[in-house]
Amino acid sequence: MNTTTQAQANRRQVVVTQLQDEVNKLAAEWQALSRKSKIEAWLNWLEAAPAMRVFLPYHRVLSVMEGVS
């Protein structure tokens, strides 16, 4: 494997690891919320335009939950 390909693979791995860490952190924060806070966050997310949802705090958690249900 040449150095360019190895460098690209290393960079991708770093990005994937960072995304996994961020998602795990958000999931832990979500779990720590009260039921009322979860419902409020979900309603705010549902009421937001799809293009604006990415700016809400729990967008990734809620989009995954919506995809599963």
PDB file of N, CA, C, O and CB in Angstrom:
ATOM      1  N   MET A   1       0.852  -1.174   0.000  1.00  0.00           N
ATOM      2  CA  MET A   1       0.000   0.000   0.000  1.00  0.00           C
ATOM      3  C   MET A   1       0.898   1.237   0.000  1.00  0.00           C
ATOM      4  O   MET A   1       1.801   1.352   0.828  1.00  0.00           O
ATOM      5  CB  MET A   1      -0.969  -0.002   1.228  1.00  0.00           C
ATOM      6  N   ASN A   2       0.650   2.148  -0.918  1.00  0.00           N
ATOM      7  CA  ASN A   2       1.503   3.334  -0.962  1.00  0.00           C
ATOM      8  C   ASN A   2       1.126   4.321   0.146  1.00  0.00           C
ATOM      9  O   ASN A   2       0.082   4.183   0.783  1.00  0.00           O
ATOM     10  CB  ASN A   2       1.399   4.015  -2.337  1.00  0.00           C
ATOM     11  N   THR A   3       1.977   5.302   0.364  1.00  0.00           N
ATOM     12  CA  THR A   3       1.783   6.223   1.492  1.00  0.00           C
ATOM     13  C   THR A   3       0.553   7.098   1.338  1.00  0.00           C
ATOM     14  O   THR A   3      -0.075   7.447   2.337  1.00  0.00           O
ATOM     15  CB  THR A   3       2.995   7.099   1.656  1.00  0.00           C
ATOM     16  N   THR A   4       0.192   7.464   0.119  1.00  0.00           N
ATOM     17  CA  THR A   4      -0.998   8.278  -0.104  1.00  0.00           C
ATOM     18  C   THR A   4      -2.245   7.501   0.297  1.00  0.00           C
ATOM     19  O   THR A   4      -3.115   8.029   0.991  1.00  0.00           O
ATOM     20  CB  THR A   4      -1.089   8.720  -1.577  1.00  0.00           C
ATOM     21  N   THR A   5      -2.331   6.272  -0.130  1.00  0.00           N
ATOM     22  CA  THR A   5      -3.483   5.455   0.203  1.00  0.00           C
ATOM     23  C   THR A   5      -3.548   5.201   1.704  1.00  0.00           C
ATOM     24  O   THR A   5      -4.625   5.244   2.299  1.00  0.00           O
ATOM     25  CB  THR A   5      -3.436   4.132  -0.559  1.00  0.00           C
ATOM     26  N   GLN A   6      -2.406   4.939   2.309  1.00  0.00           N
ATOM     27  CA  GLN A   6      -2.360   4.722   3.758  1.00  0.00           C
ATOM     28  C   GLN A   6      -2.770   5.980   4.505  1.00  0.00           C
ATOM     29  O   GLN A   6      -3.497   5.902   5.495  1.00  0.00           O
ATOM     30  CB  GLN A   6      -0.956   4.285   4.196  1.00  0.00           C
ATOM     31  N   ALA A   7      -2.314   7.135   4.044  1.00  0.00           N
ATOM     32  CA  ALA A   7      -2.677   8.399   4.689  1.00  0.00           C
ATOM     33  C   ALA A   7      -4.174   8.644   4.585  1.00  0.00           C
ATOM     34  O   ALA A   7      -4.797   9.100   5.545  1.00  0.00           O
ATOM     35  CB  ALA A   7      -1.905   9.569   4.060  1.00  0.00           C
ATOM     36  N   GLN A   8      -4.759   8.344   3.422  1.00  0.00           N
ATOM     37  CA  GLN A   8      -6.208   8.502   3.251  1.00  0.00           C
ATOM     38  C   GLN A   8      -6.970   7.549   4.165  1.00  0.00           C
ATOM     39  O   GLN A   8      -7.972   7.940   4.764  1.00  0.00           O
ATOM     40  CB  GLN A   8      -6.607   8.258   1.786  1.00  0.00           C
ATOM     41  N   ALA A   9      -6.520   6.334   4.278  1.00  0.00           N
ATOM     42  CA  ALA A   9      -7.166   5.346   5.153  1.00  0.00           C
ATOM     43  C   ALA A   9      -7.072   5.794   6.609  1.00  0.00           C
ATOM     44  O   ALA A   9      -8.041   5.678   7.360  1.00  0.00           O
ATOM     45  CB  ALA A   9      -6.516   3.946   4.977  1.00  0.00           C
ATOM     46  N   ASN A  10      -5.918   6.303   7.004  1.00  0.00           N
ATOM     47  CA  ASN A  10      -5.755   6.797   8.373  1.00  0.00           C
ATOM     48  C   ASN A  10      -6.683   7.980   8.652  1.00  0.00           C
ATOM     49  O   ASN A  10      -7.294   8.061   9.718  1.00  0.00           O
ATOM     50  CB  ASN A  10      -4.299   7.204   8.620  1.00  0.00           C
ATOM     51  N   ARG A  11      -6.781   8.885   7.696  1.00  0.00           N
ATOM     52  CA  ARG A  11      -7.644  10.061   7.846  1.00  0.00           C
ATOM     53  C   ARG A  11      -9.096   9.636   7.970  1.00  0.00           C
ATOM     54  O   ARG A  11      -9.825  10.153   8.818  1.00  0.00           O
ATOM     55  CB  ARG A  11      -7.471  11.024   6.656  1.00  0.00           C
ATOM     56  N   ARG A  12      -9.524   8.699   7.133  1.00  0.00           N
ATOM     57  CA  ARG A  12     -10.903   8.196   7.204  1.00  0.00           C
ATOM     58  C   ARG A  12     -11.179   7.563   8.561  1.00  0.00           C
ATOM     59  O   ARG A  12     -12.238   7.775   9.151  1.00  0.00           O
ATOM     60  CB  ARG A  12     -11.165   7.173   6.083  1.00  0.00           C
ATOM     61  N   GLN A  13     -10.217   6.786   9.050  1.00  0.00           N
ATOM     62  CA  GLN A  13     -10.397   6.128  10.346  1.00  0.00           C
ATOM     63  C   GLN A  13     -10.536   7.153  11.461  1.00  0.00           C
ATOM     64  O   GLN A  13     -11.347   6.974  12.369  1.00  0.00           O
ATOM     65  CB  GLN A  13      -9.222   5.186  10.641  1.00  0.00           C
ATOM     66  N   VAL A  14      -9.758   8.222  11.403  1.00  0.00           N
ATOM     67  CA  VAL A  14      -9.857   9.281  12.412  1.00  0.00           C
ATOM     68  C   VAL A  14     -11.236   9.932  12.358  1.00  0.00           C
ATOM     69  O   VAL A  14     -11.853  10.170  13.396  1.00  0.00           O
ATOM     70  CB  VAL A  14      -8.752  10.345  12.200  1.00  0.00           C
ATOM     71  N   VAL A  15     -11.717  10.217  11.161  1.00  0.00           N
ATOM     72  CA  VAL A  15     -13.037  10.837  11.000  1.00  0.00           C
ATOM     73  C   VAL A  15     -14.134   9.908  11.523  1.00  0.00           C
ATOM     74  O   VAL A  15     -15.036  10.355  12.232  1.00  0.00           O
ATOM     75  CB  VAL A  15     -13.296  11.184   9.515  1.00  0.00           C
ATOM     76  N   VAL A  16     -14.065   8.641  11.184  1.00  0.00           N
ATOM     77  CA  VAL A  16     -15.062   7.671  11.650  1.00  0.00           C
ATOM     78  C   VAL A  16     -15.039   7.585  13.173  1.00  0.00           C
ATOM     79  O   VAL A  16     -16.095   7.567  13.805  1.00  0.00           O
ATOM     80  CB  VAL A  16     -14.804   6.274  11.028  1.00  0.00           C
ATOM     81  N   THR A  17     -13.883   7.535  13.755  1.00  0.00           N
ATOM     82  CA  THR A  17     -13.755   7.462  15.212  1.00  0.00           C
ATOM     83  C   THR A  17     -14.331   8.712  15.871  1.00  0.00           C
ATOM     84  O   THR A  17     -15.014   8.616  16.890  1.00  0.00           O
ATOM     85  CB  THR A  17     -12.283   7.283  15.614  1.00  0.00           C
ATOM     86  N   GLN A  18     -14.060   9.878  15.297  1.00  0.00           N
ATOM     87  CA  GLN A  18     -14.600  11.124  15.847  1.00  0.00           C
ATOM     88  C   GLN A  18     -16.125  11.143  15.765  1.00  0.00           C
ATOM     89  O   GLN A  18     -16.790  11.562  16.713  1.00  0.00           O
ATOM     90  CB  GLN A  18     -14.016  12.336  15.101  1.00  0.00           C
ATOM     91  N   LEU A  19     -16.680  10.697  14.648  1.00  0.00           N
ATOM     92  CA  LEU A  19     -18.140  10.646  14.507  1.00  0.00           C
ATOM     93  C   LEU A  19     -18.759   9.670  15.498  1.00  0.00           C
ATOM     94  O   LEU A  19     -19.793   9.966  16.097  1.00  0.00           O
ATOM     95  CB  LEU A  19     -18.525  10.251  13.078  1.00  0.00           C
ATOM     96  N   GLN A  20     -18.144   8.524  15.674  1.00  0.00           N
ATOM     97  CA  GLN A  20     -18.648   7.552  16.643  1.00  0.00           C
ATOM     98  C   GLN A  20     -18.619   8.124  18.052  1.00  0.00           C
ATOM     99  O   GLN A  20     -19.570   7.942  18.812  1.00  0.00           O
ATOM    100  CB  GLN A  20     -17.829   6.261  16.584  1.00  0.00           C
ATOM    101  N   ASP A  21     -17.557   8.802  18.406  1.00  0.00           N
ATOM    102  CA  ASP A  21     -17.451   9.415  19.727  1.00  0.00           C
ATOM    103  C   ASP A  21     -18.534  10.479  19.930  1.00  0.00           C
ATOM    104  O   ASP A  21     -19.146  10.558  20.995  1.00  0.00           O
ATOM    105  CB  ASP A  21     -16.059  10.034  19.914  1.00  0.00           C
ATOM    106  N   GLU A  22     -18.762  11.291  18.900  1.00  0.00           N
ATOM    107  CA  GLU A  22     -19.781  12.333  18.992  1.00  0.00           C
ATOM    108  C   GLU A  22     -21.169  11.729  19.158  1.00  0.00           C
ATOM    109  O   GLU A  22     -21.954  12.182  19.991  1.00  0.00           O
ATOM    110  CB  GLU A  22     -19.742  13.229  17.753  1.00  0.00           C
ATOM    111  N   VAL A  23     -21.469  10.707  18.367  1.00  0.00           N
ATOM    112  CA  VAL A  23     -22.776  10.060  18.453  1.00  0.00           C
ATOM    113  C   VAL A  23     -22.963   9.388  19.812  1.00  0.00           C
ATOM    114  O   VAL A  23     -24.045   9.468  20.393  1.00  0.00           O
ATOM    115  CB  VAL A  23     -22.939   9.032  17.326  1.00  0.00           C
ATOM    116  N   ASN A  24     -21.935   8.734  20.321  1.00  0.00           N
ATOM    117  CA  ASN A  24     -22.027   8.113  21.643  1.00  0.00           C
ATOM    118  C   ASN A  24     -22.264   9.154  22.731  1.00  0.00           C
ATOM    119  O   ASN A  24     -23.036   8.922  23.662  1.00  0.00           O
ATOM    120  CB  ASN A  24     -20.755   7.321  21.947  1.00  0.00           C
ATOM    121  N   LYS A  25     -21.604  10.295  22.613  1.00  0.00           N
ATOM    122  CA  LYS A  25     -21.779  11.376  23.585  1.00  0.00           C
ATOM    123  C   LYS A  25     -23.211  11.902  23.544  1.00  0.00           C
ATOM    124  O   LYS A  25     -23.835  12.098  24.587  1.00  0.00           O
ATOM    125  CB  LYS A  25     -20.780  12.520  23.311  1.00  0.00           C
ATOM    126  N   LEU A  26     -23.729  12.131  22.340  1.00  0.00           N
ATOM    127  CA  LEU A  26     -25.100  12.622  22.209  1.00  0.00           C
ATOM    128  C   LEU A  26     -26.114  11.599  22.715  1.00  0.00           C
ATOM    129  O   LEU A  26     -27.102  11.970  23.348  1.00  0.00           O
ATOM    130  CB  LEU A  26     -25.398  12.972  20.754  1.00  0.00           C
ATOM    131  N   ALA A  27     -25.882  10.330  22.446  1.00  0.00           N
ATOM    132  CA  ALA A  27     -26.788   9.288  22.928  1.00  0.00           C
ATOM    133  C   ALA A  27     -26.789   9.244  24.454  1.00  0.00           C
ATOM    134  O   ALA A  27     -27.842   9.060  25.065  1.00  0.00           O
ATOM    135  CB  ALA A  27     -26.387   7.914  22.354  1.00  0.00           C
ATOM    136  N   ALA A  28     -25.633   9.409  25.068  1.00  0.00           N
ATOM    137  CA  ALA A  28     -25.554   9.428  26.533  1.00  0.00           C
ATOM    138  C   ALA A  28     -26.291  10.644  27.097  1.00  0.00           C
ATOM    139  O   ALA A  28     -26.995  10.543  28.101  1.00  0.00           O
ATOM    140  CB  ALA A  28     -24.078   9.437  26.995  1.00  0.00           C
ATOM    141  N   GLU A  29     -26.122  11.790  26.443  1.00  0.00           N
ATOM    142  CA  GLU A  29     -26.846  12.998  26.875  1.00  0.00           C
ATOM    143  C   GLU A  29     -28.351  12.782  26.746  1.00  0.00           C
ATOM    144  O   GLU A  29     -29.115  13.172  27.629  1.00  0.00           O
ATOM    145  CB  GLU A  29     -26.406  14.236  26.040  1.00  0.00           C
ATOM    146  N   TRP A  30     -28.776  12.164  25.652  1.00  0.00           N
ATOM    147  CA  TRP A  30     -30.190  11.890  25.415  1.00  0.00           C
ATOM    148  C   TRP A  30     -30.741  10.988  26.525  1.00  0.00           C
ATOM    149  O   TRP A  30     -31.827  11.233  27.051  1.00  0.00           O
ATOM    150  CB  TRP A  30     -30.393  11.232  24.025  1.00  0.00           C
ATOM    151  N   GLN A  31     -29.998   9.961  26.869  1.00  0.00           N
ATOM    152  CA  GLN A  31     -30.433   9.028  27.911  1.00  0.00           C
ATOM    153  C   GLN A  31     -30.578   9.737  29.258  1.00  0.00           C
ATOM    154  O   GLN A  31     -31.429   9.365  30.065  1.00  0.00           O
ATOM    155  CB  GLN A  31     -29.439   7.861  28.033  1.00  0.00           C
ATOM    156  N   ALA A  32     -29.765  10.739  29.501  1.00  0.00           N
ATOM    157  CA  ALA A  32     -29.789  11.445  30.777  1.00  0.00           C
ATOM    158  C   ALA A  32     -30.948  12.443  30.888  1.00  0.00           C
ATOM    159  O   ALA A  32     -31.259  12.905  31.986  1.00  0.00           O
ATOM    160  CB  ALA A  32     -28.480  12.167  30.978  1.00  0.00           C
ATOM    161  N   LEU A  33     -31.582  12.774  29.774  1.00  0.00           N
ATOM    162  CA  LEU A  33     -32.689  13.729  29.797  1.00  0.00           C
ATOM    163  C   LEU A  33     -33.917  13.123  30.470  1.00  0.00           C
ATOM    164  O   LEU A  33     -34.124  11.910  30.451  1.00  0.00           O
ATOM    165  CB  LEU A  33     -33.037  14.182  28.372  1.00  0.00           C
ATOM    166  N   SER A  34     -34.718  13.993  31.061  1.00  0.00           N
ATOM    167  CA  SER A  34     -35.991  13.550  31.616  1.00  0.00           C
ATOM    168  C   SER A  34     -36.952  13.239  30.465  1.00  0.00           C
ATOM    169  O   SER A  34     -36.737  13.654  29.326  1.00  0.00           O
ATOM    170  CB  SER A  34     -36.594  14.631  32.571  1.00  0.00           C
ATOM    171  N   ARG A  35     -37.991  12.515  30.783  1.00  0.00           N
ATOM    172  CA  ARG A  35     -38.982  12.174  29.747  1.00  0.00           C
ATOM    173  C   ARG A  35     -39.576  13.443  29.142  1.00  0.00           C
ATOM    174  O   ARG A  35     -39.762  13.526  27.927  1.00  0.00           O
ATOM    175  CB  ARG A  35     -40.110  11.285  30.338  1.00  0.00           C
ATOM    176  N   LYS A  36     -39.874  14.430  29.986  1.00  0.00           N
ATOM    177  CA  LYS A  36     -40.439  15.690  29.503  1.00  0.00           C
ATOM    178  C   LYS A  36     -39.481  16.377  28.532  1.00  0.00           C
ATOM    179  O   LYS A  36     -39.901  16.869  27.484  1.00  0.00           O
ATOM    180  CB  LYS A  36     -40.759  16.624  30.684  1.00  0.00           C
ATOM    181  N   SER A  37     -38.210  16.410  28.876  1.00  0.00           N
ATOM    182  CA  SER A  37     -37.215  17.047  28.003  1.00  0.00           C
ATOM    183  C   SER A  37     -37.083  16.312  26.673  1.00  0.00           C
ATOM    184  O   SER A  37     -36.919  16.937  25.625  1.00  0.00           O
ATOM    185  CB  SER A  37     -35.853  17.102  28.701  1.00  0.00           C
ATOM    186  N   LYS A  38     -37.156  14.989  26.719  1.00  0.00           N
ATOM    187  CA  LYS A  38     -37.086  14.206  25.483  1.00  0.00           C
ATOM    188  C   LYS A  38     -38.271  14.514  24.573  1.00  0.00           C
ATOM    189  O   LYS A  38     -38.112  14.682  23.364  1.00  0.00           O
ATOM    190  CB  LYS A  38     -37.042  12.705  25.801  1.00  0.00           C
ATOM    191  N   ILE A  39     -39.460  14.584  25.170  1.00  0.00           N
ATOM    192  CA  ILE A  39     -40.670  14.865  24.382  1.00  0.00           C
ATOM    193  C   ILE A  39     -40.593  16.268  23.792  1.00  0.00           C
ATOM    194  O   ILE A  39     -40.933  16.470  22.626  1.00  0.00           O
ATOM    195  CB  ILE A  39     -41.945  14.718  25.256  1.00  0.00           C
ATOM    196  N   GLU A  40     -40.150  17.238  24.589  1.00  0.00           N
ATOM    197  CA  GLU A  40     -40.018  18.609  24.087  1.00  0.00           C
ATOM    198  C   GLU A  40     -39.012  18.680  22.940  1.00  0.00           C
ATOM    199  O   GLU A  40     -39.261  19.338  21.930  1.00  0.00           O
ATOM    200  CB  GLU A  40     -39.591  19.555  25.220  1.00  0.00           C
ATOM    201  N   ALA A  41     -37.881  18.005  23.099  1.00  0.00           N
ATOM    202  CA  ALA A  41     -36.863  18.009  22.044  1.00  0.00           C
ATOM    203  C   ALA A  41     -37.403  17.361  20.779  1.00  0.00           C
ATOM    204  O   ALA A  41     -37.167  17.855  19.676  1.00  0.00           O
ATOM    205  CB  ALA A  41     -35.591  17.279  22.512  1.00  0.00           C
ATOM    206  N   TRP A  42     -38.123  16.264  20.932  1.00  0.00           N
ATOM    207  CA  TRP A  42     -38.676  15.573  19.775  1.00  0.00           C
ATOM    208  C   TRP A  42     -39.717  16.424  19.072  1.00  0.00           C
ATOM    209  O   TRP A  42     -39.730  16.499  17.843  1.00  0.00           O
ATOM    210  CB  TRP A  42     -39.284  14.245  20.190  1.00  0.00           C
ATOM    211  N   LEU A  43     -40.598  17.073  19.843  1.00  0.00           N
ATOM    212  CA  LEU A  43     -41.602  17.946  19.228  1.00  0.00           C
ATOM    213  C   LEU A  43     -40.961  19.109  18.491  1.00  0.00           C
ATOM    214  O   LEU A  43     -41.380  19.452  17.385  1.00  0.00           O
ATOM    215  CB  LEU A  43     -42.561  18.474  20.285  1.00  0.00           C
ATOM    216  N   ASN A  44     -39.950  19.714  19.092  1.00  0.00           N
ATOM    217  CA  ASN A  44     -39.229  20.812  18.420  1.00  0.00           C
ATOM    218  C   ASN A  44     -38.617  20.320  17.120  1.00  0.00           C
ATOM    219  O   ASN A  44     -38.633  21.022  16.108  1.00  0.00           O
ATOM    220  CB  ASN A  44     -38.125  21.394  19.339  1.00  0.00           C
ATOM    221  N   TRP A  45     -38.078  19.109  17.156  1.00  0.00           N
ATOM    222  CA  TRP A  45     -37.448  18.527  15.970  1.00  0.00           C
ATOM    223  C   TRP A  45     -38.484  18.263  14.891  1.00  0.00           C
ATOM    224  O   TRP A  45     -38.249  18.547  13.716  1.00  0.00           O
ATOM    225  CB  TRP A  45     -36.713  17.227  16.328  1.00  0.00           C
ATOM    226  N   LEU A  46     -39.643  17.716  15.288  1.00  0.00           N
ATOM    227  CA  LEU A  46     -40.701  17.416  14.315  1.00  0.00           C
ATOM    228  C   LEU A  46     -41.282  18.684  13.695  1.00  0.00           C
ATOM    229  O   LEU A  46     -41.632  18.701  12.515  1.00  0.00           O
ATOM    230  CB  LEU A  46     -41.814  16.614  14.980  1.00  0.00           C
ATOM    231  N   GLU A  47     -41.381  19.737  14.491  1.00  0.00           N
ATOM    232  CA  GLU A  47     -41.957  20.986  14.009  1.00  0.00           C
ATOM    233  C   GLU A  47     -41.001  21.768  13.107  1.00  0.00           C
ATOM    234  O   GLU A  47     -41.442  22.601  12.315  1.00  0.00           O
ATOM    235  CB  GLU A  47     -42.366  21.844  15.182  1.00  0.00           C
ATOM    236  N   ALA A  48     -39.728  21.514  13.217  1.00  0.00           N
ATOM    237  CA  ALA A  48     -38.735  22.227  12.408  1.00  0.00           C
ATOM    238  C   ALA A  48     -38.779  21.728  10.968  1.00  0.00           C
ATOM    239  O   ALA A  48     -39.080  20.564  10.708  1.00  0.00           O
ATOM    240  CB  ALA A  48     -37.314  22.047  12.996  1.00  0.00           C
ATOM    241  N   ALA A  49     -38.480  22.610  10.060  1.00  0.00           N
ATOM    242  CA  ALA A  49     -38.375  22.212   8.655  1.00  0.00           C
ATOM    243  C   ALA A  49     -37.229  21.208   8.533  1.00  0.00           C
ATOM    244  O   ALA A  49     -36.211  21.349   9.211  1.00  0.00           O
ATOM    245  CB  ALA A  49     -38.141  23.460   7.718  1.00  0.00           C
ATOM    246  N   PRO A  50     -37.386  20.189   7.673  1.00  0.00           N
ATOM    247  CA  PRO A  50     -36.330  19.176   7.547  1.00  0.00           C
ATOM    248  C   PRO A  50     -34.926  19.755   7.328  1.00  0.00           C
ATOM    249  O   PRO A  50     -33.951  19.224   7.859  1.00  0.00           O
ATOM    250  CB  PRO A  50     -36.660  18.255   6.408  1.00  0.00           C
ATOM    251  N   ALA A  51     -34.821  20.808   6.574  1.00  0.00           N
ATOM    252  CA  ALA A  51     -33.505  21.407   6.317  1.00  0.00           C
ATOM    253  C   ALA A  51     -32.929  22.081   7.567  1.00  0.00           C
ATOM    254  O   ALA A  51     -31.714  22.250   7.673  1.00  0.00           O
ATOM    255  CB  ALA A  51     -33.607  22.428   5.179  1.00  0.00           C
ATOM    256  N   MET A  52     -33.791  22.465   8.510  1.00  0.00           N
ATOM    257  CA  MET A  52     -33.339  23.156   9.717  1.00  0.00           C
ATOM    258  C   MET A  52     -33.073  22.203  10.878  1.00  0.00           C
ATOM    259  O   MET A  52     -32.473  22.599  11.877  1.00  0.00           O
ATOM    260  CB  MET A  52     -34.364  24.184  10.133  1.00  0.00           C
ATOM    261  N   ARG A  53     -33.512  20.955  10.758  1.00  0.00           N
ATOM    262  CA  ARG A  53     -33.358  19.990  11.844  1.00  0.00           C
ATOM    263  C   ARG A  53     -31.901  19.723  12.199  1.00  0.00           C
ATOM    264  O   ARG A  53     -31.583  19.421  13.350  1.00  0.00           O
ATOM    265  CB  ARG A  53     -34.028  18.696  11.473  1.00  0.00           C
ATOM    266  N   VAL A  54     -31.029  19.832  11.224  1.00  0.00           N
ATOM    267  CA  VAL A  54     -29.607  19.546  11.478  1.00  0.00           C
ATOM    268  C   VAL A  54     -29.001  20.503  12.501  1.00  0.00           C
ATOM    269  O   VAL A  54     -27.948  20.212  13.067  1.00  0.00           O
ATOM    270  CB  VAL A  54     -28.814  19.624  10.174  1.00  0.00           C
ATOM    271  N   PHE A  55     -29.647  21.631  12.744  1.00  0.00           N
ATOM    272  CA  PHE A  55     -29.133  22.608  13.691  1.00  0.00           C
ATOM    273  C   PHE A  55     -29.651  22.384  15.106  1.00  0.00           C
ATOM    274  O   PHE A  55     -29.226  23.074  16.034  1.00  0.00           O
ATOM    275  CB  PHE A  55     -29.490  23.995  13.236  1.00  0.00           C
ATOM    276  N   LEU A  56     -30.552  21.440  15.284  1.00  0.00           N
ATOM    277  CA  LEU A  56     -31.090  21.158  16.607  1.00  0.00           C
ATOM    278  C   LEU A  56     -30.172  20.199  17.356  1.00  0.00           C
ATOM    279  O   LEU A  56     -29.502  19.373  16.736  1.00  0.00           O
ATOM    280  CB  LEU A  56     -32.507  20.575  16.503  1.00  0.00           C
ATOM    281  N   PRO A  57     -30.134  20.302  18.698  1.00  0.00           N
ATOM    282  CA  PRO A  57     -29.147  19.566  19.486  1.00  0.00           C
ATOM    283  C   PRO A  57     -29.155  18.047  19.319  1.00  0.00           C
ATOM    284  O   PRO A  57     -28.088  17.434  19.290  1.00  0.00           O
ATOM    285  CB  PRO A  57     -29.352  19.877  20.902  1.00  0.00           C
ATOM    286  N   TYR A  58     -30.305  17.439  19.212  1.00  0.00           N
ATOM    287  CA  TYR A  58     -30.366  15.976  19.177  1.00  0.00           C
ATOM    288  C   TYR A  58     -30.787  15.456  17.805  1.00  0.00           C
ATOM    289  O   TYR A  58     -31.415  14.402  17.701  1.00  0.00           O
ATOM    290  CB  TYR A  58     -31.331  15.465  20.240  1.00  0.00           C
ATOM    291  N   HIS A  59     -30.443  16.193  16.765  1.00  0.00           N
ATOM    292  CA  HIS A  59     -30.833  15.807  15.412  1.00  0.00           C
ATOM    293  C   HIS A  59     -30.406  14.387  15.068  1.00  0.00           C
ATOM    294  O   HIS A  59     -31.213  13.608  14.561  1.00  0.00           O
ATOM    295  CB  HIS A  59     -30.242  16.770  14.412  1.00  0.00           C
ATOM    296  N   ARG A  60     -29.166  14.042  15.333  1.00  0.00           N
ATOM    297  CA  ARG A  60     -28.680  12.701  14.955  1.00  0.00           C
ATOM    298  C   ARG A  60     -29.408  11.614  15.728  1.00  0.00           C
ATOM    299  O   ARG A  60     -29.779  10.589  15.157  1.00  0.00           O
ATOM    300  CB  ARG A  60     -27.167  12.586  15.201  1.00  0.00           C
ATOM    301  N   VAL A  61     -29.614  11.824  16.998  1.00  0.00           N
ATOM    302  CA  VAL A  61     -30.308  10.823  17.816  1.00  0.00           C
ATOM    303  C   VAL A  61     -31.733  10.662  17.316  1.00  0.00           C
ATOM    304  O   VAL A  61     -32.202   9.540  17.128  1.00  0.00           O
ATOM    305  CB  VAL A  61     -30.301  11.225  19.317  1.00  0.00           C
ATOM    306  N   LEU A  62     -32.429  11.780  17.096  1.00  0.00           N
ATOM    307  CA  LEU A  62     -33.825  11.711  16.683  1.00  0.00           C
ATOM    308  C   LEU A  62     -33.983  11.169  15.270  1.00  0.00           C
ATOM    309  O   LEU A  62     -34.936  10.439  14.999  1.00  0.00           O
ATOM    310  CB  LEU A  62     -34.459  13.075  16.777  1.00  0.00           C
ATOM    311  N   SER A  63     -33.085  11.504  14.376  1.00  0.00           N
ATOM    312  CA  SER A  63     -33.202  10.986  13.017  1.00  0.00           C
ATOM    313  C   SER A  63     -32.980   9.478  12.989  1.00  0.00           C
ATOM    314  O   SER A  63     -33.611   8.773  12.201  1.00  0.00           O
ATOM    315  CB  SER A  63     -32.202  11.685  12.090  1.00  0.00           C
ATOM    316  N   VAL A  64     -32.095   8.982  13.836  1.00  0.00           N
ATOM    317  CA  VAL A  64     -31.893   7.530  13.915  1.00  0.00           C
ATOM    318  C   VAL A  64     -33.132   6.867  14.500  1.00  0.00           C
ATOM    319  O   VAL A  64     -33.566   5.820  14.021  1.00  0.00           O
ATOM    320  CB  VAL A  64     -30.645   7.189  14.772  1.00  0.00           C
ATOM    321  N   MET A  65     -33.704   7.482  15.541  1.00  0.00           N
ATOM    322  CA  MET A  65     -34.899   6.906  16.152  1.00  0.00           C
ATOM    323  C   MET A  65     -36.055   6.897  15.167  1.00  0.00           C
ATOM    324  O   MET A  65     -36.825   5.937  15.129  1.00  0.00           O
ATOM    325  CB  MET A  65     -35.286   7.682  17.413  1.00  0.00           C
ATOM    326  N   GLU A  66     -36.188   7.944  14.375  1.00  0.00           N
ATOM    327  CA  GLU A  66     -37.258   7.997  13.375  1.00  0.00           C
ATOM    328  C   GLU A  66     -37.047   6.942  12.310  1.00  0.00           C
ATOM    329  O   GLU A  66     -38.008   6.334  11.837  1.00  0.00           O
ATOM    330  CB  GLU A  66     -37.332   9.384  12.731  1.00  0.00           C
ATOM    331  N   GLY A  67     -35.819   6.722  11.935  1.00  0.00           N
ATOM    332  CA  GLY A  67     -35.502   5.714  10.917  1.00  0.00           C
ATOM    333  C   GLY A  67     -35.779   4.300  11.384  1.00  0.00           C
ATOM    334  O   GLY A  67     -36.098   3.429  10.574  1.00  0.00           O
ATOM    335  N   VAL A  68     -35.662   4.061  12.675  1.00  0.00           N
ATOM    336  CA  VAL A  68     -35.874   2.727  13.230  1.00  0.00           C
ATOM    337  C   VAL A  68     -37.354   2.441  13.389  1.00  0.00           C
ATOM    338  O   VAL A  68     -37.791   1.305  13.201  1.00  0.00           O
ATOM    339  CB  VAL A  68     -35.165   2.584  14.574  1.00  0.00           C
ATOM    340  N   SER A  69     -38.130   3.461  13.735  1.00  0.00           N
ATOM    341  CA  SER A  69     -39.562   3.232  13.998  1.00  0.00           C
ATOM    342  C   SER A  69     -40.389   3.138  12.748  1.00  0.00           C
ATOM    343  O   SER A  69     -41.603   2.949  12.824  1.00  0.00           O
ATOM    344  CB  SER A  69     -40.108   4.323  14.854  1.00  0.00           C
TER     345      SER A  69
END
